[in-house]
Amino acid sequence: MKNSVYYSVRAANTLMLVLDSSLDEIAGPQGQWLTQKLDHLPGDVDFVFIVLHHPPYTSSSDMKMFGGGHSARSQEKELAKMLEARQQNQRARIVVFSGHVHNYERHERGGITYFVTGGAGAHAYPIERAKDDPFQSKEVNYHYLQVEVDRGSLKITMHRLDLTSGTAVWTEPDSVAISVPAAKDAAQGQ
């Protein structure tokens, strides 16, 4: 849609769906648009990137007394439920990128990888990570994500800026590889 605040971008074997977190993501015009896009994925799309501001999952909390923090909102939790239900019956892998929480997080739920990539723009929030969070760190994580896409696979690497020595040092404390299931596995719902 022209002048829309939600839109799609197709690049090679990926489809990026950019959502507006100030609108309902699963109802109304944006929700109808999202459903239509997910219902009609081109067969050669291996990865669907959902990009939005508010995270469906976070270990951060509005209850943080010092240092700031944000809890996941109910509307993004509902979006996650919908996406995870869809992921069970489709070949293309869904990967969700969000911000809002000023730090880095990675969560794995229902076959979907969720990234919180709020590594700039404000002082990073301390996060008390849950035991099952795939990325464990008490560090302040100013960072960016590098996404490398190939046919049927992708690799996402977190590049972290470390300033503790007084000199800028870039590290790679987290990386994950995501693959599309083989056609036979996808047909069997695996």
Secondary structure, 3 states (H helix, E strand, C coil): CCCCCCEEEEECCEEEEECCCCCCCCCHHHHHHHHHHHHCCCCCCCEEEEECCCCCCCCCCCCCCCCCCCCCCHHHHHHHHHHHHHHCCCCCEEEEEECCCCCEEEEEECCEEEEEECCCCCCCCCCCCCCCCCCCCCCCCEEEEEEEEECCEEEEEEEEEECCCCCCEEEEEEEEEEECCCHHHHHCCC
